Amino acid sequence: MRKYLITLVPVLMLSLQPGPQAGMSAVPLPPPSADDLKPTVSQEHVEQLVARLLTTHHYRKVRLNDSLSSVVFENYLKELDGNKAYFLASDVNSFEKYRNNIDDQLINGELTAAYEIYNVFRKRYQERNKFVQENLQKPFDFTADENFNTDREKATWPKNLEEQNDLWRKLLKNQSLELKLTGKADTSVVNSMKSRYKNLDRYMTRIKAEDVFQIYMNSFAESLDPHTNYMSPRSADRFNQEMSASLEGIGALLQEDGDYIKISEVIPGGPAFKSKLLTKGDKIVGVAQGDGQIVNIVGYQVDDAVKLIKGPKGTTVRLQIKSIDATPSAPPKEIRLVREKIKLEEQRAKKEVIEITQNQKKYKLGVITIPVFYRDFEGARKREEGFASTTGDVQRFVNELKAEKVDGVVIDLRDNGGGSLTEAITLTGLFISRGPVVQVKEATGDIEVQTDPDPSVLYDGPLAVLVNRFSASASEIFAAAIQDYKRGIIIGSQTYGKGTVQTMVDLNTWLKESEKVGQVKMTIAKFYRINGSSTQHKGVTPDIELPSAFSAEEYGESSQPSALPWDQIASARFEATRNLDDKVITKLRDRYEQRVKSDADLKQLMADFAELKRAKEKTVVSLQEEKRKKERDEAEKRRKSINASAGEPVATNDSTTPAKDPKEDKASKKDLYLTECGRVLADYIAFTKNPQ
């Protein structure tokens, strides 16, 4: 069986439509200078190679033409100036000569567009930095009644310097007000803002030609799909270390996202994972050691941020976080984590037994939580007895649960971002007789059906699989197979939709350069369910959909414009079980809908999510202190209400209390999603015993 890289490492990329503005004031482009960054001959060779590799071997067979060139052009502007704050409209208009020319430059190994646009950006940055320093000499007046739109995606570039200065005045005022509302004195706010932009300036002065080249090449690579990336030698080394090293810290992978440091992965078993206080996509704005002073890290490079966040096990780090689902007016939350070394056993599956009372009857249910699909490939190769694997651990748990005479089993895959494809297949085999589990279509068009060859079934009793928006890749393969075989009920929210396969290409094996030239992570195949439907883009739609704060439009594969589309191939030959049919699922949905109307917790959660959606759509915030404080307090109250309804730990703005161990936390907080999953499974058990 081939080895595939299927772990979810999403990279978000949004497209935009820049262009000349009618009536804009022309501002001359900054003239070239001696310190402008320039491409190397090696980069020109790499550009040609990457263009050839991606247009020849990528799953999406694309042609380098004017249409693709336009997308790359827009992506590059987005990467450099996503908030449309540095470039002027006249700058962007002057760049239009490259819109339909980038495809030719990629083929010919030319980097004129990449470096000319970046060097203009750098000069505009320097101009803005001077403006910032001048405007941070004294506190802002927060009594004036004015507003600021935090969503700049659909905004236009400033037409002239006056418009740009006003934008930056409000931007700085908004950032200052956010700090002031955390309780900082005016002088402290000013000092914090100066420090923030000093960090940003330090970051900008450290950008080298290698970094510019990586940004530009990713603007091309990610136009094919969001999981295809070019990594510079330095980035490739860091990626390989993160994938293989035993991490000692909070247990999270970080990446730069504009001025912010974003959490790209939460490592199962680590402090961040166990606390349940951090989520993939959260942004870290401040770091403190123990009870020390918070250091604002807006504008930091990821290497510098990692130095602050990682540390010896047993030591404490405090983080200020802007949550992925926070409303524009919501304050950053502060959490405290104790660093520790992440061990394999802490990433492994766990089991527990819960009791659900449904229709005046008690049901005993086994719950097996799988954070990631893990497999000790070296131990398996050496045929070591009891080598670590998801399937081996779940097999042991199921036997224990059968001995405890549980009425049904729940497999909890919430926030499971994937892992070993082998384990997804063998785990499915515990619940079905032999048969196909997943289909893999190569870029060549060849289709491989991967099967479970074992005819035995470990557990044939009532089964539910609990998923959410961040269940991805291998999780989706398992859930889809269970659904297609009608072996169990899928409960939760639509999964991520990551149905693609990547491989790593070391570019030095293709180019005989004396120096390292980096790597490409490239999509080479797609996954399909046994019924022929792709898991890409759509993911797995649950049989019973629970309320969620994460919509498909905002999160997951379908939120990314360059994501490969959903499609369908021929169904594999398989025989579904008789465990479930459409009639039973309809009854289960009806029962659930009745509870939504009558259950106080579910009604509250639905209302909170609806209110959160409305609040997130309001991107205009007040720059008047009293109004903004009211907006913030309402947002914080809403967040606490949602977390309390969903049974999640709550980190307050000034929290310095260590998070409880999840095992202890369950005694005082109920997990509403798991409870509702248990109710659905209890209904199913009742239907199978008393069919009507």
C-alpha atoms as one frame of an Amber mdcrd trajectory, in Angstrom:
protein
   0.000   0.000   0.000   1.362   3.415  -0.908   2.185   5.891   1.809   0.185
   9.101   1.492   0.515  12.456   3.210  -3.101  13.119   4.204  -2.849  15.041
   7.472  -4.840  18.280   7.394  -2.553  21.319   7.201  -4.854  23.919   5.713
  -3.544  27.121   4.168  -6.204  29.735   3.647  -6.103  31.777   0.423  -8.748
  34.267  -0.707  -8.969  35.859  -4.114  -9.742  39.471  -4.849 -10.439  41.748
  -7.793  -8.143  44.791  -7.746  -8.075  47.300 -10.522  -7.782  50.932 -11.457
 -10.019  53.360  -9.657 -11.944  56.061 -11.468 -10.974  59.525 -10.345  -7.989
  58.415  -8.301  -5.122  60.803  -7.637  -1.958  59.520  -9.286   0.880  59.147
  -6.778   4.269  58.491  -8.384   5.765  55.056  -7.884   8.815  55.086  -5.610
  11.975  55.065  -7.755  14.317  52.044  -7.707  17.019  52.163  -5.050  20.286
  50.412  -4.291  18.810  48.365  -1.452  15.978  46.884  -3.553  15.785  43.094
  -3.262  16.758  41.182  -6.391  16.281  37.596  -7.579  19.141  35.128  -7.801
  19.991  32.962 -10.791  19.149  29.913  -8.661  15.645  31.284  -7.992  15.057
  31.734 -11.715  15.936  28.050 -12.231  13.659  27.000  -9.358  10.802  29.095
 -10.763  11.008  27.265 -14.102  11.250  23.859 -12.385   8.281  24.457 -10.057
   6.170  25.715 -12.963   7.039  22.595 -14.955   6.423  20.217 -12.023   3.055
  21.699 -11.061   1.692  21.927 -14.590   2.833  18.363 -15.381   2.382  16.331
 -12.195  -0.221  18.171 -10.086  -3.620  16.457  -9.874  -5.301  19.495 -11.390
  -4.010  19.614 -14.936  -3.702  23.335 -15.557  -2.256  25.338 -18.388  -0.123
  28.379 -17.826  -2.263  30.997 -19.545  -3.578  34.515 -19.024  -6.455  33.287
 -16.863  -4.156  31.559 -14.375  -1.750  34.499 -14.540  -4.523  36.821 -13.381
  -5.272  34.585 -10.378  -1.583  34.474  -9.396  -1.392  38.259  -9.737  -4.347
  38.730  -7.407  -3.017  36.163  -4.935   0.325  37.941  -4.755  -1.279  41.315
  -4.009  -3.418  39.596  -1.381  -0.372  38.016   0.245   1.511  41.313   0.386
  -1.340  43.659   1.285  -4.416  41.696   2.286  -5.904  44.645   4.175  -5.389
  47.019   1.231  -3.607  49.468   3.494  -0.116  49.896   2.019  -0.544  50.042
  -1.746  -2.323  52.972  -3.318  -4.824  52.481  -6.120  -2.344  54.083  -8.521
   0.285  51.491  -7.502  -2.048  48.618  -8.257  -3.016  50.239 -11.539   0.647
  50.421 -12.535   1.042  46.705 -11.776  -1.742  45.799 -14.214   0.856  45.340
 -16.963   1.801  42.078 -15.204  -1.724  40.663 -14.792  -1.593  38.582 -17.987
   2.179  38.289 -18.147   3.049  36.170 -15.098   2.454  32.887 -16.949   5.145
  33.821 -19.467   7.536  34.810 -16.681   7.000  31.484 -14.897   7.856  29.587
 -18.076  10.926  31.714 -18.849  12.290  31.940 -15.316  11.711  35.697 -15.033
  10.985  37.310 -11.663  10.547  40.931 -12.701   6.915  41.143 -11.535   7.637
  39.480  -8.186  10.440  41.829  -7.173   9.168  45.057  -8.702   5.826  44.713
  -6.898   7.506  43.722  -3.634  10.007  46.574  -3.713   7.167  49.066  -4.176
   5.384  47.415  -1.264   8.482  47.745   0.927   8.809  51.461   0.176   5.113
  52.027   0.852   5.591  50.150   4.131   8.424  52.492   5.089   6.200  55.489
   4.359   3.421  54.044   6.522   5.884  53.219   9.292   6.947  56.869   9.417
   3.255  57.862   9.615   2.719  55.374  12.459   5.635  56.696  14.497   4.397
  60.272  14.131   0.833  59.364  15.127   1.767  57.321  18.197   3.396  60.207
  20.024   0.251  60.902  22.029  -2.939  59.022  23.047  -5.991  59.045  20.789
  -9.229  60.835  21.618 -11.790  58.082  22.230 -14.744  60.409  22.821 -15.341
  61.172  19.131 -18.261  59.239  17.667 -16.776  57.464  14.631 -16.606  53.910
  13.319 -14.132  51.550  11.663 -14.844  48.635   9.320 -12.607  45.742  10.377
 -13.346  43.775   7.192 -11.129  45.107   4.417 -11.610  42.221   1.989 -14.113
  44.059  -0.200 -12.584  47.469   0.330 -10.687  49.323  -2.390  -7.120  50.554
  -2.172  -6.846  54.195  -1.022  -7.156  56.603  -3.939  -4.708  59.140  -2.509
  -2.518  59.892   0.505  -5.299  61.730   2.326  -7.577  58.695   2.139  -4.723
  56.390   3.152  -3.791  58.580   6.128  -7.378  58.560   7.368  -7.525  54.776
   7.011  -4.351  54.399   9.048  -5.495  56.882  11.683  -8.611  54.782  12.272
  -6.671  51.529  12.082  -4.234  52.703  14.778  -7.052  54.128  16.851  -8.924
  50.834  16.676  -5.855  48.864  17.791  -5.192  51.308  20.603  -8.787  51.110
  21.805  -8.573  47.312  21.901  -5.583  47.643  24.233  -7.220  50.359  26.342
 -10.275  48.172  26.953  -8.047  45.490  28.505  -7.427  47.947  31.350  -4.160
  49.512  30.172  -3.403  53.135  31.014  -3.020  55.597  28.140   0.789  55.662
  28.442   0.877  51.874  28.511  -1.316  51.742  25.401   1.053  54.083  23.564
   4.093  52.064  24.631   2.430  48.806  23.588   1.553  50.212  20.184   5.090
  51.493  19.684   6.419  48.090  20.640   4.016  46.366  18.223   5.159  48.424
  15.257   8.786  48.183  16.312   8.387  44.389  16.122   6.747  44.701  12.719
   9.564  46.936  11.503  12.156  44.466  12.761  10.341  41.710  10.886  10.180
  43.730   7.666  13.879  44.621   7.733  14.747  40.916   8.060  12.868  39.875
   4.917  15.319  38.612   2.337  15.045  37.693  -1.334  14.406  34.079  -0.273
  11.251  35.163   1.586   9.958  37.245  -1.322  10.513  34.330  -3.677   8.576
  31.974  -1.375   5.607  34.361  -1.160   5.533  34.750  -4.933   5.860  31.033
  -5.688   3.106  30.230  -3.196   0.861  32.737  -4.921   1.291  30.472  -7.934
   1.237  27.087  -6.121  -1.842  27.869  -4.039  -3.746  28.985  -7.126  -3.853
  25.280  -8.048  -5.153  24.144  -4.646  -4.704  25.260  -1.024  -2.544  22.262
  -0.039   0.126  22.798  -2.691   2.996  24.958  -1.436   6.551  25.940  -2.202
   8.854  25.978   0.844  12.128  27.852   0.883  15.102  25.934   2.296  14.594
  27.512   5.727  10.841  26.833   5.745  11.365  23.271   4.501  13.800  22.573
   7.333  11.339  23.935   9.889   8.448  21.906   8.401  10.476  18.689   8.538
  11.506  19.361  12.129   7.896  20.005  13.166   6.708  16.822  11.479   9.368
  14.592  13.057  10.568  16.205  16.272   9.366  15.431  19.770   7.863  18.812
  20.579   8.377  20.353  23.987   6.045  23.253  24.570   2.310  23.856  24.173
   1.816  21.309  21.376   0.848  23.491  18.424   2.192  24.198  14.949   2.373
  27.884  14.071   2.431  29.878  10.849   2.491  33.531   9.876  -0.827  35.018
   8.776  -0.280  38.637   7.836   0.868  40.432  10.981  -0.332  37.587  13.196
   0.961  34.211  14.337  -1.773  31.647  13.663  -2.215  28.142  15.050  -2.200
  25.828  12.015  -2.399  22.556  13.969  -3.158  21.549  17.551  -1.103  18.438
  18.321  -3.180  15.692  19.981  -1.933  14.941  23.476  -0.261  18.302  24.035
  -1.149  21.002  26.589  -3.133  23.042  24.020  -5.148  19.976  22.994  -5.862
  18.837  26.544  -6.867  22.310  27.716  -9.528  22.625  24.989  -8.820  26.368
  25.099  -7.056  26.653  21.732  -8.427  25.905  18.272  -6.862  25.612  14.864
  -7.076  29.080  13.314  -6.755  31.019  16.580  -4.254  33.898  16.474  -1.696
  34.558  19.223  -1.260  38.270  19.923   0.716  38.158  23.172   3.027  35.847
  25.148   4.219  35.949  28.761   6.481  33.678  30.782   4.718  32.609  33.985
   3.406  35.697  35.759   5.665  38.008  33.765   4.800  40.872  31.451   2.871
  40.097  28.256   4.986  40.619  25.129   2.923  41.722  22.147   3.951  39.509
  19.191   1.905  41.131  16.438   4.392  41.539  13.589   6.709  38.774  14.797
   8.211  36.191  12.473   7.146  32.672  13.351  10.707  31.700  14.378  10.792
  34.488  16.963   7.307  33.645  18.235   8.268  29.980  18.653  11.257  30.993
  20.803   8.896  32.727  23.232   6.174  30.075  23.257   8.292  26.936  23.484
  10.272  26.169  26.619  11.274  23.539  29.169   8.588  21.175  30.390   6.972
  22.140  33.656   7.231  25.884  32.989   4.184  28.095  32.421   3.347  30.264
  29.436   0.470  32.733  29.174  -1.051  33.511  25.794  -3.379  36.232  24.589
  -5.602  34.770  21.858  -7.908  36.151  19.180 -10.260  33.202  18.681 -11.116
  31.979  15.197 -14.827  32.484  15.907 -14.467  35.814  17.709 -16.611  38.748
  16.660 -14.800  41.948  15.577 -15.517  43.652  18.897 -14.603  40.665  21.086
 -11.551  41.129  23.330  -8.600  38.736  23.197  -8.807  35.963  25.764  -5.916
  35.039  28.029  -5.029  31.452  28.841  -2.315  29.736  30.861  -0.649  26.497
  29.820   2.035  24.360  31.420   4.587  23.229  28.863   5.294  19.539  28.596
   6.843  17.018  26.267   4.288  15.467  23.944   4.343  11.708  24.163   2.837
   9.261  21.718   0.691   7.648  24.396  -1.014  10.988  25.056  -2.109  11.131
  21.406  -3.635   7.678  21.578  -7.304   6.763  21.744  -9.127   6.751  25.063
 -12.366   5.202  26.261 -15.023   5.915  28.843 -18.521   4.740  29.692 -21.398
   7.206  29.979 -25.039   6.777  30.952 -27.888   8.339  29.000 -31.461   8.443
  30.233 -33.825   8.461  27.280 -37.569   7.813  27.350 -37.328   6.977  31.044
 -34.762   4.263  30.399 -31.044   4.213  31.145 -28.557   3.296  28.430 -24.933
   2.403  29.034 -22.771   3.637  26.158 -19.078   3.204  25.449 -17.264   6.259
  24.040 -13.935   5.873  22.226 -12.216   9.186  21.468  -9.628   9.149  18.658
  -7.586  12.405  18.442  -5.563  11.308  15.386  -5.073   8.185  13.247  -1.645
   7.047  14.487   0.516   4.094  13.521   4.056   3.151  14.518   5.234   2.293
  11.004   8.688   1.243  12.216   7.200  -1.079  14.830   4.820  -2.493  12.235
   7.687  -3.081   9.804   9.634  -4.985  12.458   6.429  -6.843  13.438   6.824
  -5.812  17.053   4.114  -7.208  19.294   1.645  -4.557  20.428   3.095  -1.710
  18.328   1.150   1.525  18.737  -1.797   1.821  16.363  -5.290   3.272  16.372
  -6.858  -0.027  15.324  -5.013  -2.038  17.982  -6.079   0.310  20.773  -9.707
   0.514  19.599  -9.849  -3.266  19.267  -8.801  -3.605  22.907 -11.314  -0.971
  24.029 -14.186  -2.582  22.134 -13.475  -5.950  23.766 -13.446  -4.267  27.183
 -16.724  -2.456  26.432 -18.352  -5.683  25.268 -17.307  -7.273  28.568 -18.925
  -4.339  30.371 -22.114  -5.050  28.391 -22.593  -1.573  26.930 -25.742  -0.980
  24.887 -23.901   0.851  22.101 -20.596   2.446  21.073 -19.709   6.012  20.033
 -16.540   6.737  18.039 -15.685  10.398  18.726 -13.706  11.941  15.834 -14.267
  15.604  16.630 -11.218  17.750  15.736  -9.409  14.682  14.358  -7.449  16.138
  11.429  -6.380  12.825   9.916  -3.228  10.738   9.971  -2.525   7.226   8.710
  -4.639   6.022   5.790  -3.772   2.430   6.732  -5.385   2.928  10.132  -8.549
   4.456   8.659  -8.949   1.297   6.563  -8.142  -1.264   9.268 -10.308   0.573
  11.827 -13.255   0.392   9.431 -12.585  -3.333   9.198 -13.411  -3.789  12.891
 -17.045  -2.896  12.142 -17.642  -4.395   8.684 -16.916  -7.653   6.938 -14.324
  -7.584   4.163 -14.855  -5.051   1.398 -13.696  -1.751  -0.117 -13.139   1.224
   2.205 -11.824   4.033  -0.006 -10.941   4.738  -3.629  -7.853   6.737  -4.627
  -7.682   8.402  -8.033  -4.193   9.369  -9.209  -3.349  12.383 -11.364  -2.912
   9.907 -14.235  -6.569   8.878 -13.917  -5.754   5.450 -12.474  -8.095   4.372
  -9.652  -7.035   2.111  -6.795  -9.681   0.573  -4.535  -8.258  -0.032  -1.069
 -10.036  -2.731   0.930 -10.311  -4.383   4.295  -9.399  -8.021   3.610 -10.471
  -9.396   7.006 -13.912 -11.097   6.895 -14.339 -11.002  10.698 -16.384  -8.309
  12.466 -15.264  -7.332  15.958 -18.407  -5.376  16.855 -21.781  -5.533  15.113
 -23.855  -3.691  17.719 -25.352  -0.164  17.648 -22.715   2.329  16.498 -22.506
   6.130  16.174 -19.684   8.282  14.815 -19.452  11.847  16.172 -17.805  14.404
  13.837 -17.455  18.168  13.492 -16.178  20.740  10.987 -12.561  19.958  11.888
 -12.827  16.209  11.378 -10.750  15.784   8.245  -8.955  13.474   5.840  -8.595
   9.994   7.423 -11.527  10.819   9.747 -13.696  11.498   6.713 -12.656   8.228
   5.067 -13.707   6.233   8.138 -16.973   8.146   8.659 -17.869   7.914   4.952
 -17.295   4.152   4.869 -19.405   3.595   7.987 -22.156   5.706   6.417 -21.999
   4.015   3.007 -22.146   0.547   4.530 -25.087   1.768   6.668 -23.130   0.377
   9.573 -23.639   3.284  11.960 -25.163   6.733  12.409 -23.014   9.763  11.581
 -23.823  12.609  13.982 -22.489  16.173  14.254 -21.680  18.783  11.615 -20.410
  18.636   8.045 -16.751  17.580   8.042 -13.818  19.582   6.653 -13.805  18.241
   3.092 -10.083  17.550   2.741 -10.110  14.727   0.193  -6.736  15.222  -1.455
  -3.361  13.488  -1.207  -0.026  15.299  -1.118   3.580  14.278  -1.648   6.822
  16.104  -0.844   9.298  16.847  -3.654  12.890  17.799  -2.808  13.832  20.196
  -5.599  17.555  19.448  -5.209  16.911  16.013  -6.702  15.847  17.783  -9.906
  18.259  20.711  -9.908  21.983  20.182  -9.489  22.500  23.341  -7.452  25.317
  23.642  -4.913  22.929  25.152  -2.371  19.581  23.989  -1.017  16.676  25.223
  -3.138  13.664  24.074  -1.089  10.758  21.667  -1.440   7.305  21.519  -2.987
   4.286  19.924  -1.310   2.071  18.893  -4.221  -1.402  17.399  -4.557  -1.211
  14.192  -6.611  -4.451  12.284  -5.917  -8.020  12.486  -4.579 -10.029  10.287
  -2.248 -13.444   8.936  -3.171 -16.016   7.106  -1.109 -16.908   3.568  -2.077
 -20.163   4.930  -3.524 -18.061   7.031  -5.935 -18.590  10.430  -4.298 -15.490
  12.474  -3.478 -14.848  13.486   0.128 -13.160  16.587  -1.324 -14.919  19.924
  -0.781 -18.213  18.484   0.523 -16.775  16.258   3.239 -19.242  13.952   4.973
 -22.752  15.192   5.711 -24.015  13.671   8.978 -27.253  11.707   9.161 -28.176
  13.877  12.145 -26.806  17.428  11.915 -26.160  19.196  15.229 -25.839  23.003
  15.511 -22.373  24.434  14.860 -20.652  27.789  15.128 -18.485  26.948  12.103
 -20.171  27.353   8.734 -18.997  25.750   5.502 -18.759  29.214   3.945 -16.187
  30.369   6.512 -14.268  27.245   7.545 -13.050  24.119   5.836 -12.149  23.218
   2.276 -15.256  24.771   0.733 -14.247  28.188   2.116 -11.094  28.211  -0.026
 -11.503  29.448  -3.606  -8.708  27.306  -5.057  -9.944  24.047  -3.491 -10.320
  21.171  -5.917 -13.999  20.630  -6.784 -16.269  17.818  -5.683 -16.854  15.180
  -8.318 -17.863  11.574  -8.656 -16.467   8.356 -10.123 -17.995   4.917 -10.501
 -19.070   3.154  -7.326 -16.987   0.270  -6.040 -18.731  -3.066  -5.572 -19.860
  -3.436  -1.972 -22.788  -4.782  -0.004 -24.350  -2.526   2.618 -25.454  -3.954
   5.943 -29.049  -4.087   7.085 -28.297  -2.151  10.276 -29.793   1.121   9.039
 -32.259   2.242   6.419 -33.738   5.583   5.375 -36.890   4.946   7.375 -34.953
   4.579  10.650 -32.806   7.641   9.943 -35.954   9.686   9.246 -37.376   8.609
  12.615 -34.135   9.546  14.375 -34.184  12.980  12.732 -37.797  13.511  13.777
 -36.946  12.658  17.380 -33.982  15.027  17.292 -36.082  17.856  15.822 -38.604
  17.381  18.624 -35.817  17.755  21.199 -34.544  20.922  19.491 -37.965  22.453
  20.094 -38.245  21.341  23.721 -34.748  20.876  25.196 -33.622  24.060  26.977
 -29.890  23.489  26.351 -30.324  22.829  22.632 -32.662  25.801  22.226 -30.166
  28.050  23.991 -27.285  26.782  21.861 -29.235  27.355  18.642 -30.163  30.871
  19.761 -26.561  31.661  20.749 -25.201  30.475  17.402 -27.773  32.539  15.524
 -26.841  35.604  17.548 -23.127  34.906  17.040 -23.665  34.710  13.284 -25.426
  38.063  13.306 -22.693  39.605  15.450 -19.885  38.336  13.189 -21.611  39.896
  10.197 -21.403  43.284  11.906 -17.825  44.158  10.967 -18.174  47.881  11.714
 -17.055  48.709  15.269 -17.293  51.942  17.220 -14.145  53.943  17.978 -15.896
  55.687  20.852 -14.785  54.112  24.122 -18.161  53.791  25.850 -19.928  52.352
  22.792 -17.065  49.972  22.091 -16.980  48.767  25.692 -20.658  47.920  25.441
 -20.061  46.033  22.173 -17.181  44.126  23.757 -19.080  43.207  26.912 -21.981
  41.883  24.854 -19.594  39.801  22.716 -17.908  38.363  25.816 -21.251  37.519
  27.397 -22.320  35.773  24.191 -19.097  33.746  24.023 -19.440  32.567  27.616
 -23.050  31.594  26.991 -22.099  29.519  23.954 -19.211  27.803  25.722 -21.378
  27.042  28.725 -24.141  25.617  26.526 -21.700  23.451  24.581 -19.893  22.235
  27.671 -16.564  23.840  26.763 -14.072  25.385  29.224 -14.217  29.165  29.316
 -11.101  31.353  29.373 -11.892  34.879  30.492 -10.060  37.992  29.428  -8.084
  38.103  32.665  -7.937  34.398  33.465  -4.734  33.162  35.106  -6.158  29.907
  36.404  -4.648  26.739  34.898  -7.138  24.808  32.797  -8.633  21.747  34.436
  -7.769  18.305  33.247 -10.556  17.300  30.816 -11.287  14.218  32.959 -11.941
  16.405  35.989 -13.848  18.919  33.903 -16.374  16.312  32.761 -17.555  15.933
  36.311 -18.698  19.546  36.431 -19.545  20.261  32.793 -21.567  18.202  30.406
 -20.610  17.819  26.793 -23.831  18.756  25.032 -22.743  17.302  21.687 -21.767
  13.965  23.208 -24.976  13.945  25.247 -27.105  14.532  22.161 -25.134  11.910
  20.236 -25.901   9.491  23.060 -29.599  10.356  22.877 -29.696   9.663  19.143
 -27.919   6.348  19.648 -30.338   5.481  22.476 -33.270   6.185  20.150 -31.688
   3.925  17.544 -31.238   1.130  20.095 -34.883   1.487  21.100 -36.006   1.338
  17.448 -34.009  -1.833  16.783 -35.517  -3.524  19.830 -39.058  -2.304  19.186
 -39.460  -1.642  15.441 -42.678   0.147  14.533
